[in-house]
Amino acid sequence: MKKFIVIITVLLITSSSYAQNALNKNDDAARIVLNTYIPEDGNIKPAAFKIFETRLNAITSANGLGGSGMFQRFVISGKVNELSKNIVVGPPDQIVLELEVNFVIADAIDGTVFSTESLTFQSIGDNETKAYIEALKKIKPSDKKIQAFIELGKNKIIEYYNSKCDFILKQSTTLANQKEYDKALYNLAEVPEVCKSCYDKSMDLSVKIYNDKMENECQQNISLANSLIANDQWDEAAKYISFYTPDMKCYAEIKVLLAKITDHRCAVSLGKAKGAWASKDIETTSMYLSEIATDSKCNDEAQKIAIEVRAWAKEKDGREWKLELKKQSDDVELKKRAISAARDVGVAYGKNQPKVVYNTRVIRTWW
């Protein structure tokens, strides 16, 4: 049976209204990320290595595929071949170079190639190194061939996840059965949101595995929460137990702790509301009253203060108070929070892992 949390927000009609806007941000865990990788045998001159790496990074960033490299499986890479070199007699003598740059988007673990492209660039310089660098500078993210190459690679990666989805789910379930919960959640977190079907299945499984992980760690977290509460760290305590659900074995103990935390929070908010009301600061009083849940032990006293403020405002200058009820489904909110928590565990696991060692044997087969 669904429960509903009702939050009463007390507002003055004549007071200014404010809206909280959540800024959108790029989330590497929610999209495909290509990591720049230049092989040792990529024929890149040392003096030009940085410019080539920068160009590859610019290509992924311009096409929404750049990122932190949290998930390191997929790479964009390149290799350079010198097609011709001529000397134009000066003075001064100049070098004319023609370079072939081969691009690839691939899985650097199992060697699967998703997309390739080959472009030719010509340049001239006072010496071979300068001519080489000038040629690589001509690599443009806006090049139509490069954009088509990126789009094909992205679509192929999506196809990869759709075709491998059952294997990913099975592998993650096996890891969870072995109590390797964090690794299982990392595998599921790798599935980008653009792979809609597989992503939805992965998130559903991640919630189950996260709950299994939490069930396994339940008593440990209860002890930790009690310890934090004893040290007056109420918000920290809530972080360790706020994602448990009524269907879990330990929920009876969790419910008691959550009620204790809720009552503490309401007592703090009520105290602040009383202080603000003593100064006749209506806006601040309203803000703190709105933090008090209707099912908390402080609700009755909070309602009394609200009545006093309403009467005072009416007598003072004829202003009326408006009560806004905001309802939010526990089930939906808990699901969202559980998915977020599960992803956080997987992402944290990935960040703590050593850098992936790519399979150089299969990489050599790309060109």
TIRO-147483 format. One record per residue (C-alpha): x, y, z; residue number from 1. Coordinates in Angstrom, 1 decimal. Layout:
<rs>
<r xx="X" yy="Y" zz="Z" seq="NUM"/>
...
</rs>
This chain:
<rs>
<r xx="0.0" yy="0.0" zz="0.0" seq="1"/>
<r xx="1.4" yy="3.3" zz="-1.0" seq="2"/>
<r xx="2.1" yy="5.9" zz="1.6" seq="3"/>
<r xx="2.2" yy="9.6" zz="0.9" seq="4"/>
<r xx="4.4" yy="12.2" zz="2.4" seq="5"/>
<r xx="2.5" yy="15.5" zz="2.9" seq="6"/>
<r xx="4.6" yy="18.6" zz="3.3" seq="7"/>
<r xx="2.9" yy="21.8" zz="4.4" seq="8"/>
<r xx="4.4" yy="24.9" zz="3.0" seq="9"/>
<r xx="3.2" yy="28.2" zz="4.6" seq="10"/>
<r xx="3.4" yy="31.1" zz="2.3" seq="11"/>
<r xx="2.2" yy="34.8" zz="2.3" seq="12"/>
<r xx="0.3" yy="35.8" zz="-0.8" seq="13"/>
<r xx="2.0" yy="39.2" zz="-0.9" seq="14"/>
<r xx="5.5" yy="37.9" zz="-0.3" seq="15"/>
<r xx="7.9" yy="37.2" zz="-3.1" seq="16"/>
<r xx="8.0" yy="33.7" zz="-4.5" seq="17"/>
<r xx="11.1" yy="31.8" zz="-5.2" seq="18"/>
<r xx="11.7" yy="28.6" zz="-7.3" seq="19"/>
<r xx="14.5" yy="26.2" zz="-6.9" seq="20"/>
<r xx="15.9" yy="25.1" zz="-10.2" seq="21"/>
<r xx="18.1" yy="22.0" zz="-10.5" seq="22"/>
<r xx="20.8" yy="22.7" zz="-13.0" seq="23"/>
<r xx="21.4" yy="20.0" zz="-15.6" seq="24"/>
<r xx="24.8" yy="18.6" zz="-15.7" seq="25"/>
<r xx="26.7" yy="16.1" zz="-17.8" seq="26"/>
<r xx="26.8" yy="12.7" zz="-16.3" seq="27"/>
<r xx="29.5" yy="10.5" zz="-17.6" seq="28"/>
<r xx="27.8" yy="7.5" zz="-16.1" seq="29"/>
<r xx="24.7" yy="8.1" zz="-18.1" seq="30"/>
<r xx="26.1" yy="8.3" zz="-21.5" seq="31"/>
<r xx="28.7" yy="6.7" zz="-23.8" seq="32"/>
<r xx="32.2" yy="7.8" zz="-23.2" seq="33"/>
<r xx="35.1" yy="7.3" zz="-25.5" seq="34"/>
<r xx="38.6" yy="7.3" zz="-23.9" seq="35"/>
<r xx="41.5" yy="8.6" zz="-26.0" seq="36"/>
<r xx="44.1" yy="5.9" zz="-26.5" seq="37"/>
<r xx="47.2" yy="6.3" zz="-28.7" seq="38"/>
<r xx="49.2" yy="3.0" zz="-29.1" seq="39"/>
<r xx="52.9" yy="2.9" zz="-28.7" seq="40"/>
<r xx="53.3" yy="1.8" zz="-32.3" seq="41"/>
<r xx="51.0" yy="4.5" zz="-33.7" seq="42"/>
<r xx="53.8" yy="6.1" zz="-35.6" seq="43"/>
<r xx="53.2" yy="9.4" zz="-33.8" seq="44"/>
<r xx="56.3" yy="11.6" zz="-33.5" seq="45"/>
<r xx="57.0" yy="12.4" zz="-29.9" seq="46"/>
<r xx="56.9" yy="16.2" zz="-30.6" seq="47"/>
<r xx="53.4" yy="15.7" zz="-32.1" seq="48"/>
<r xx="51.9" yy="13.3" zz="-29.6" seq="49"/>
<r xx="50.2" yy="16.0" zz="-27.5" seq="50"/>
<r xx="48.6" yy="17.7" zz="-30.5" seq="51"/>
<r xx="47.3" yy="14.4" zz="-31.8" seq="52"/>
<r xx="45.9" yy="13.5" zz="-28.3" seq="53"/>
<r xx="44.3" yy="17.0" zz="-28.1" seq="54"/>
<r xx="42.6" yy="16.5" zz="-31.5" seq="55"/>
<r xx="41.1" yy="13.2" zz="-30.5" seq="56"/>
<r xx="39.8" yy="14.7" zz="-27.3" seq="57"/>
<r xx="38.3" yy="17.6" zz="-29.3" seq="58"/>
<r xx="36.5" yy="15.1" zz="-31.6" seq="59"/>
<r xx="34.8" yy="13.3" zz="-28.6" seq="60"/>
<r xx="34.0" yy="16.5" zz="-26.8" seq="61"/>
<r xx="32.4" yy="18.1" zz="-29.8" seq="62"/>
<r xx="30.2" yy="15.1" zz="-30.3" seq="63"/>
<r xx="29.2" yy="14.6" zz="-26.7" seq="64"/>
<r xx="31.3" yy="11.5" zz="-26.1" seq="65"/>
<r xx="34.1" yy="13.0" zz="-24.0" seq="66"/>
<r xx="34.3" yy="12.4" zz="-20.3" seq="67"/>
<r xx="36.3" yy="11.4" zz="-17.3" seq="68"/>
<r xx="37.2" yy="8.0" zz="-18.5" seq="69"/>
<r xx="35.4" yy="6.4" zz="-15.6" seq="70"/>
<r xx="34.4" yy="3.5" zz="-17.8" seq="71"/>
<r xx="37.5" yy="2.7" zz="-19.9" seq="72"/>
<r xx="36.3" yy="0.0" zz="-22.2" seq="73"/>
<r xx="35.6" yy="2.0" zz="-25.4" seq="74"/>
<r xx="38.3" yy="4.0" zz="-27.0" seq="75"/>
<r xx="38.9" yy="6.3" zz="-29.9" seq="76"/>
<r xx="42.4" yy="5.8" zz="-31.3" seq="77"/>
<r xx="44.5" yy="6.6" zz="-34.3" seq="78"/>
<r xx="47.6" yy="5.8" zz="-36.2" seq="79"/>
<r xx="49.6" yy="7.9" zz="-38.7" seq="80"/>
<r xx="51.2" yy="6.7" zz="-41.9" seq="81"/>
<r xx="53.6" yy="8.9" zz="-43.9" seq="82"/>
<r xx="52.6" yy="8.7" zz="-47.5" seq="83"/>
<r xx="55.1" yy="11.0" zz="-49.0" seq="84"/>
<r xx="57.8" yy="13.6" zz="-48.1" seq="85"/>
<r xx="59.3" yy="16.1" zz="-50.5" seq="86"/>
<r xx="61.9" yy="18.8" zz="-50.2" seq="87"/>
<r xx="61.1" yy="22.2" zz="-51.8" seq="88"/>
<r xx="64.5" yy="23.9" zz="-52.4" seq="89"/>
<r xx="64.7" yy="27.3" zz="-50.9" seq="90"/>
<r xx="66.1" yy="29.3" zz="-49.5" seq="91"/>
<r xx="65.0" yy="28.3" zz="-47.1" seq="92"/>
<r xx="64.4" yy="24.6" zz="-47.9" seq="93"/>
<r xx="60.9" yy="23.4" zz="-46.8" seq="94"/>
<r xx="59.4" yy="20.0" zz="-46.2" seq="95"/>
<r xx="56.1" yy="19.0" zz="-47.8" seq="96"/>
<r xx="54.4" yy="16.0" zz="-46.1" seq="97"/>
<r xx="51.4" yy="13.9" zz="-46.9" seq="98"/>
<r xx="50.1" yy="12.0" zz="-43.9" seq="99"/>
<r xx="47.4" yy="9.3" zz="-43.7" seq="100"/>
<r xx="45.6" yy="9.3" zz="-40.4" seq="101"/>
<r xx="43.6" yy="6.2" zz="-39.6" seq="102"/>
<r xx="40.9" yy="6.6" zz="-36.9" seq="103"/>
<r xx="39.2" yy="3.8" zz="-35.0" seq="104"/>
<r xx="36.5" yy="3.5" zz="-32.3" seq="105"/>
<r xx="36.7" yy="0.1" zz="-30.7" seq="106"/>
<r xx="36.5" yy="-2.1" zz="-27.6" seq="107"/>
<r xx="40.0" yy="-2.1" zz="-26.2" seq="108"/>
<r xx="39.3" yy="-5.1" zz="-24.0" seq="109"/>
<r xx="38.1" yy="-7.7" zz="-26.5" seq="110"/>
<r xx="39.2" yy="-5.9" zz="-29.7" seq="111"/>
<r xx="35.8" yy="-5.4" zz="-31.3" seq="112"/>
<r xx="36.0" yy="-2.5" zz="-33.9" seq="113"/>
<r xx="32.9" yy="-0.4" zz="-34.2" seq="114"/>
<r xx="33.9" yy="2.3" zz="-36.7" seq="115"/>
<r xx="36.9" yy="3.3" zz="-38.8" seq="116"/>
<r xx="37.9" yy="6.3" zz="-41.0" seq="117"/>
<r xx="41.0" yy="7.3" zz="-42.9" seq="118"/>
<r xx="41.8" yy="10.9" zz="-43.9" seq="119"/>
<r xx="44.7" yy="12.4" zz="-45.7" seq="120"/>
<r xx="46.4" yy="15.7" zz="-44.8" seq="121"/>
<r xx="49.1" yy="17.7" zz="-46.5" seq="122"/>
<r xx="51.3" yy="20.4" zz="-45.0" seq="123"/>
<r xx="54.5" yy="22.3" zz="-45.4" seq="124"/>
<r xx="57.1" yy="23.4" zz="-42.8" seq="125"/>
<r xx="60.6" yy="24.5" zz="-42.2" seq="126"/>
<r xx="61.5" yy="21.0" zz="-41.1" seq="127"/>
<r xx="59.9" yy="17.6" zz="-40.9" seq="128"/>
<r xx="58.6" yy="18.0" zz="-37.4" seq="129"/>
<r xx="56.9" yy="21.3" zz="-38.0" seq="130"/>
<r xx="55.3" yy="20.0" zz="-41.2" seq="131"/>
<r xx="54.1" yy="16.9" zz="-39.3" seq="132"/>
<r xx="52.5" yy="19.0" zz="-36.6" seq="133"/>
<r xx="50.9" yy="21.3" zz="-39.1" seq="134"/>
<r xx="49.3" yy="18.3" zz="-40.8" seq="135"/>
<r xx="47.8" yy="17.0" zz="-37.6" seq="136"/>
<r xx="46.4" yy="20.4" zz="-36.7" seq="137"/>
<r xx="44.2" yy="20.1" zz="-39.8" seq="138"/>
<r xx="42.1" yy="17.4" zz="-38.0" seq="139"/>
<r xx="38.8" yy="19.1" zz="-37.4" seq="140"/>
<r xx="35.9" yy="17.7" zz="-35.2" seq="141"/>
<r xx="33.5" yy="19.4" zz="-37.6" seq="142"/>
<r xx="34.7" yy="17.4" zz="-40.6" seq="143"/>
<r xx="31.7" yy="15.6" zz="-42.0" seq="144"/>
<r xx="33.6" yy="12.3" zz="-42.4" seq="145"/>
<r xx="34.7" yy="12.5" zz="-38.8" seq="146"/>
<r xx="31.2" yy="13.2" zz="-37.6" seq="147"/>
<r xx="29.8" yy="10.2" zz="-39.6" seq="148"/>
<r xx="32.6" yy="8.1" zz="-38.2" seq="149"/>
<r xx="31.6" yy="9.1" zz="-34.6" seq="150"/>
<r xx="27.9" yy="8.5" zz="-35.2" seq="151"/>
<r xx="28.5" yy="5.1" zz="-36.6" seq="152"/>
<r xx="30.7" yy="4.2" zz="-33.7" seq="153"/>
<r xx="28.1" yy="5.4" zz="-31.2" seq="154"/>
<r xx="25.3" yy="3.4" zz="-32.9" seq="155"/>
<r xx="27.5" yy="0.3" zz="-33.0" seq="156"/>
<r xx="28.2" yy="0.6" zz="-29.2" seq="157"/>
<r xx="24.5" yy="0.9" zz="-28.6" seq="158"/>
<r xx="24.0" yy="-2.3" zz="-30.7" seq="159"/>
<r xx="26.7" yy="-3.9" zz="-28.6" seq="160"/>
<r xx="24.9" yy="-3.3" zz="-25.4" seq="161"/>
<r xx="21.6" yy="-4.5" zz="-26.8" seq="162"/>
<r xx="23.1" yy="-7.7" zz="-28.1" seq="163"/>
<r xx="25.2" yy="-8.3" zz="-24.9" seq="164"/>
<r xx="22.5" yy="-7.3" zz="-22.5" seq="165"/>
<r xx="21.5" yy="-10.8" zz="-21.3" seq="166"/>
<r xx="25.1" yy="-11.7" zz="-20.8" seq="167"/>
<r xx="25.7" yy="-8.5" zz="-18.7" seq="168"/>
<r xx="22.7" yy="-9.2" zz="-16.6" seq="169"/>
<r xx="23.7" yy="-12.8" zz="-16.0" seq="170"/>
<r xx="27.3" yy="-11.9" zz="-15.2" seq="171"/>
<r xx="26.1" yy="-9.3" zz="-12.7" seq="172"/>
<r xx="23.8" yy="-11.7" zz="-11.1" seq="173"/>
<r xx="26.6" yy="-14.3" zz="-10.7" seq="174"/>
<r xx="28.8" yy="-11.6" zz="-9.1" seq="175"/>
<r xx="26.1" yy="-10.7" zz="-6.7" seq="176"/>
<r xx="25.5" yy="-14.3" zz="-5.7" seq="177"/>
<r xx="29.3" yy="-14.4" zz="-4.9" seq="178"/>
<r xx="28.7" yy="-11.3" zz="-2.8" seq="179"/>
<r xx="30.8" yy="-9.2" zz="-5.1" seq="180"/>
<r xx="28.0" yy="-6.6" zz="-5.0" seq="181"/>
<r xx="30.1" yy="-3.5" zz="-5.9" seq="182"/>
<r xx="31.6" yy="-5.1" zz="-9.0" seq="183"/>
<r xx="28.2" yy="-6.3" zz="-10.1" seq="184"/>
<r xx="26.8" yy="-2.8" zz="-9.7" seq="185"/>
<r xx="29.7" yy="-1.4" zz="-11.7" seq="186"/>
<r xx="29.0" yy="-3.7" zz="-14.6" seq="187"/>
<r xx="25.4" yy="-2.5" zz="-14.6" seq="188"/>
<r xx="26.4" yy="1.1" zz="-14.2" seq="189"/>
<r xx="28.5" yy="0.8" zz="-17.4" seq="190"/>
<r xx="25.3" yy="0.6" zz="-19.5" seq="191"/>
<r xx="24.6" yy="4.1" zz="-20.8" seq="192"/>
<r xx="21.2" yy="5.6" zz="-20.6" seq="193"/>
<r xx="21.0" yy="5.9" zz="-24.4" seq="194"/>
<r xx="20.7" yy="2.1" zz="-24.6" seq="195"/>
<r xx="17.2" yy="2.4" zz="-23.3" seq="196"/>
<r xx="16.1" yy="-1.2" zz="-23.2" seq="197"/>
<r xx="19.2" yy="-2.6" zz="-21.6" seq="198"/>
<r xx="19.5" yy="0.4" zz="-19.4" seq="199"/>
<r xx="16.1" yy="-0.1" zz="-17.9" seq="200"/>
<r xx="16.8" yy="-3.8" zz="-17.3" seq="201"/>
<r xx="20.1" yy="-3.0" zz="-15.7" seq="202"/>
<r xx="18.7" yy="-0.4" zz="-13.4" seq="203"/>
<r xx="15.9" yy="-2.8" zz="-12.2" seq="204"/>
<r xx="18.6" yy="-5.4" zz="-11.5" seq="205"/>
<r xx="20.9" yy="-2.9" zz="-9.9" seq="206"/>
<r xx="18.1" yy="-2.0" zz="-7.4" seq="207"/>
<r xx="17.7" yy="-5.7" zz="-6.5" seq="208"/>
<r xx="21.5" yy="-6.2" zz="-6.1" seq="209"/>
<r xx="21.8" yy="-3.0" zz="-4.1" seq="210"/>
<r xx="19.0" yy="-4.2" zz="-1.8" seq="211"/>
<r xx="20.8" yy="-7.6" zz="-1.5" seq="212"/>
<r xx="24.0" yy="-5.7" zz="-0.7" seq="213"/>
<r xx="22.2" yy="-3.6" zz="1.9" seq="214"/>
<r xx="20.5" yy="-6.6" zz="3.4" seq="215"/>
<r xx="23.8" yy="-8.2" zz="3.8" seq="216"/>
<r xx="25.3" yy="-5.1" zz="5.4" seq="217"/>
<r xx="22.1" yy="-4.2" zz="7.3" seq="218"/>
<r xx="23.2" yy="-4.9" zz="10.9" seq="219"/>
<r xx="26.5" yy="-3.3" zz="10.3" seq="220"/>
<r xx="24.8" yy="-0.1" zz="9.0" seq="221"/>
<r xx="22.4" yy="-0.1" zz="12.0" seq="222"/>
<r xx="25.3" yy="-0.2" zz="14.4" seq="223"/>
<r xx="27.1" yy="2.5" zz="12.5" seq="224"/>
<r xx="23.9" yy="4.7" zz="12.4" seq="225"/>
<r xx="23.5" yy="4.3" zz="16.2" seq="226"/>
<r xx="27.1" yy="5.3" zz="16.7" seq="227"/>
<r xx="26.7" yy="8.4" zz="14.5" seq="228"/>
<r xx="23.5" yy="9.4" zz="16.3" seq="229"/>
<r xx="25.3" yy="9.0" zz="19.6" seq="230"/>
<r xx="27.8" yy="11.5" zz="18.3" seq="231"/>
<r xx="25.0" yy="13.9" zz="17.2" seq="232"/>
<r xx="25.7" yy="13.2" zz="13.5" seq="233"/>
<r xx="22.1" yy="12.7" zz="12.5" seq="234"/>
<r xx="22.3" yy="13.5" zz="8.8" seq="235"/>
<r xx="25.3" yy="11.2" zz="8.4" seq="236"/>
<r xx="23.4" yy="8.4" zz="10.2" seq="237"/>
<r xx="20.4" yy="8.9" zz="7.8" seq="238"/>
<r xx="22.7" yy="8.3" zz="4.8" seq="239"/>
<r xx="23.4" yy="4.8" zz="5.9" seq="240"/>
<r xx="19.8" yy="3.7" zz="6.5" seq="241"/>
<r xx="17.6" yy="5.9" zz="4.3" seq="242"/>
<r xx="17.4" yy="3.4" zz="1.4" seq="243"/>
<r xx="16.1" yy="0.4" zz="3.2" seq="244"/>
<r xx="12.6" yy="-0.6" zz="2.2" seq="245"/>
<r xx="9.7" yy="-2.2" zz="4.2" seq="246"/>
<r xx="10.1" yy="-5.5" zz="2.5" seq="247"/>
<r xx="13.6" yy="-6.0" zz="4.0" seq="248"/>
<r xx="14.2" yy="-8.2" zz="7.0" seq="249"/>
<r xx="15.9" yy="-5.5" zz="9.1" seq="250"/>
<r xx="13.3" yy="-2.8" zz="8.3" seq="251"/>
<r xx="11.7" yy="-3.0" zz="11.8" seq="252"/>
<r xx="14.9" yy="-1.7" zz="13.4" seq="253"/>
<r xx="15.5" yy="0.7" zz="10.5" seq="254"/>
<r xx="12.0" yy="2.2" zz="11.0" seq="255"/>
<r xx="12.7" yy="2.9" zz="14.6" seq="256"/>
<r xx="15.9" yy="4.7" zz="13.8" seq="257"/>
<r xx="14.3" yy="6.7" zz="10.9" seq="258"/>
<r xx="11.5" yy="7.8" zz="13.3" seq="259"/>
<r xx="14.2" yy="8.9" zz="15.8" seq="260"/>
<r xx="16.0" yy="10.9" zz="13.1" seq="261"/>
<r xx="12.7" yy="12.4" zz="11.8" seq="262"/>
<r xx="11.8" yy="13.5" zz="15.4" seq="263"/>
<r xx="15.2" yy="15.0" zz="15.9" seq="264"/>
<r xx="15.1" yy="16.9" zz="12.7" seq="265"/>
<r xx="11.6" yy="18.2" zz="13.4" seq="266"/>
<r xx="12.6" yy="19.3" zz="16.9" seq="267"/>
<r xx="15.5" yy="21.3" zz="15.4" seq="268"/>
<r xx="13.3" yy="22.9" zz="12.8" seq="269"/>
<r xx="10.6" yy="23.6" zz="15.3" seq="270"/>
<r xx="13.2" yy="25.3" zz="17.6" seq="271"/>
<r xx="14.4" yy="27.5" zz="14.7" seq="272"/>
<r xx="10.8" yy="28.3" zz="13.7" seq="273"/>
<r xx="10.0" yy="29.4" zz="17.3" seq="274"/>
<r xx="13.1" yy="31.6" zz="17.3" seq="275"/>
<r xx="12.1" yy="33.2" zz="14.0" seq="276"/>
<r xx="8.6" yy="33.7" zz="15.2" seq="277"/>
<r xx="9.8" yy="35.4" zz="18.3" seq="278"/>
<r xx="11.4" yy="38.0" zz="16.1" seq="279"/>
<r xx="8.2" yy="38.2" zz="13.9" seq="280"/>
<r xx="10.3" yy="37.0" zz="10.9" seq="281"/>
<r xx="7.4" yy="35.4" zz="9.0" seq="282"/>
<r xx="9.3" yy="34.3" zz="6.0" seq="283"/>
<r xx="12.0" yy="32.4" zz="8.0" seq="284"/>
<r xx="9.3" yy="31.0" zz="10.3" seq="285"/>
<r xx="7.5" yy="29.7" zz="7.2" seq="286"/>
<r xx="10.6" yy="28.1" zz="5.9" seq="287"/>
<r xx="11.3" yy="26.1" zz="9.0" seq="288"/>
<r xx="7.7" yy="25.1" zz="9.5" seq="289"/>
<r xx="7.7" yy="23.7" zz="6.0" seq="290"/>
<r xx="10.5" yy="21.3" zz="7.0" seq="291"/>
<r xx="8.4" yy="19.6" zz="9.6" seq="292"/>
<r xx="6.7" yy="16.4" zz="8.4" seq="293"/>
<r xx="3.0" yy="16.0" zz="9.2" seq="294"/>
<r xx="3.6" yy="12.6" zz="10.7" seq="295"/>
<r xx="6.3" yy="13.8" zz="13.1" seq="296"/>
<r xx="5.8" yy="14.4" zz="16.8" seq="297"/>
<r xx="6.3" yy="18.1" zz="16.3" seq="298"/>
<r xx="3.4" yy="18.5" zz="13.9" seq="299"/>
<r xx="0.7" yy="19.6" zz="16.4" seq="300"/>
<r xx="2.9" yy="22.3" zz="17.9" seq="301"/>
<r xx="4.0" yy="23.4" zz="14.4" seq="302"/>
<r xx="0.3" yy="23.8" zz="13.4" seq="303"/>
<r xx="-0.3" yy="25.9" zz="16.5" seq="304"/>
<r xx="2.5" yy="28.3" zz="15.5" seq="305"/>
<r xx="1.1" yy="28.4" zz="12.0" seq="306"/>
<r xx="-2.3" yy="29.5" zz="13.3" seq="307"/>
<r xx="-0.7" yy="32.2" zz="15.4" seq="308"/>
<r xx="1.3" yy="33.5" zz="12.5" seq="309"/>
<r xx="-1.8" yy="33.5" zz="10.3" seq="310"/>
<r xx="-3.8" yy="35.5" zz="12.8" seq="311"/>
<r xx="-1.0" yy="38.0" zz="13.4" seq="312"/>
<r xx="-0.5" yy="38.6" zz="9.7" seq="313"/>
<r xx="-4.2" yy="39.1" zz="9.2" seq="314"/>
<r xx="-4.4" yy="41.6" zz="12.1" seq="315"/>
<r xx="-1.2" yy="43.4" zz="11.1" seq="316"/>
<r xx="-1.9" yy="44.3" zz="7.5" seq="317"/>
<r xx="-4.7" yy="42.1" zz="6.2" seq="318"/>
<r xx="-2.5" yy="39.5" zz="4.6" seq="319"/>
<r xx="-3.8" yy="36.0" zz="4.1" seq="320"/>
<r xx="-1.8" yy="32.8" zz="4.4" seq="321"/>
<r xx="-2.1" yy="30.1" zz="1.8" seq="322"/>
<r xx="-1.4" yy="26.4" zz="2.6" seq="323"/>
<r xx="0.1" yy="24.4" zz="-0.2" seq="324"/>
<r xx="0.0" yy="20.7" zz="0.0" seq="325"/>
<r xx="2.7" yy="18.8" zz="-1.9" seq="326"/>
<r xx="2.3" yy="15.1" zz="-2.3" seq="327"/>
<r xx="5.0" yy="12.8" zz="-3.3" seq="328"/>
<r xx="4.7" yy="9.0" zz="-3.7" seq="329"/>
<r xx="7.1" yy="7.1" zz="-1.5" seq="330"/>
<r xx="7.3" yy="4.2" zz="-3.9" seq="331"/>
<r xx="8.4" yy="6.3" zz="-6.8" seq="332"/>
<r xx="10.8" yy="8.4" zz="-4.7" seq="333"/>
<r xx="12.4" yy="5.3" zz="-3.1" seq="334"/>
<r xx="12.9" yy="3.7" zz="-6.5" seq="335"/>
<r xx="14.7" yy="6.8" zz="-7.8" seq="336"/>
<r xx="16.8" yy="7.0" zz="-4.7" seq="337"/>
<r xx="17.7" yy="3.3" zz="-4.9" seq="338"/>
<r xx="18.7" yy="3.6" zz="-8.5" seq="339"/>
<r xx="20.9" yy="6.6" zz="-7.7" seq="340"/>
<r xx="22.4" yy="4.9" zz="-4.7" seq="341"/>
<r xx="23.1" yy="1.7" zz="-6.7" seq="342"/>
<r xx="24.8" yy="3.7" zz="-9.5" seq="343"/>
<r xx="26.9" yy="5.6" zz="-6.9" seq="344"/>
<r xx="28.2" yy="2.3" zz="-5.5" seq="345"/>
<r xx="29.1" yy="1.1" zz="-9.0" seq="346"/>
<r xx="30.8" yy="4.3" zz="-10.0" seq="347"/>
<r xx="32.8" yy="4.5" zz="-6.7" seq="348"/>
<r xx="33.9" yy="0.9" zz="-7.3" seq="349"/>
<r xx="35.1" yy="1.9" zz="-10.8" seq="350"/>
<r xx="37.0" yy="4.9" zz="-9.7" seq="351"/>
<r xx="38.9" yy="2.9" zz="-7.1" seq="352"/>
<r xx="40.0" yy="0.3" zz="-9.7" seq="353"/>
<r xx="43.5" yy="0.5" zz="-11.3" seq="354"/>
<r xx="43.6" yy="1.8" zz="-14.9" seq="355"/>
<r xx="42.6" yy="-0.8" zz="-17.4" seq="356"/>
<r xx="45.4" yy="-2.5" zz="-19.2" seq="357"/>
<r xx="44.4" yy="-2.7" zz="-22.8" seq="358"/>
<r xx="44.8" yy="-5.8" zz="-24.9" seq="359"/>
<r xx="47.7" yy="-4.6" zz="-27.2" seq="360"/>
<r xx="47.6" yy="-7.9" zz="-29.1" seq="361"/>
<r xx="44.1" yy="-7.2" zz="-30.5" seq="362"/>
<r xx="44.8" yy="-3.5" zz="-30.8" seq="363"/>
<r xx="47.5" yy="-4.3" zz="-33.4" seq="364"/>
<r xx="44.9" yy="-5.9" zz="-35.6" seq="365"/>
<r xx="42.9" yy="-2.6" zz="-35.9" seq="366"/>
<r xx="45.2" yy="-1.4" zz="-38.7" seq="367"/>
</rs>
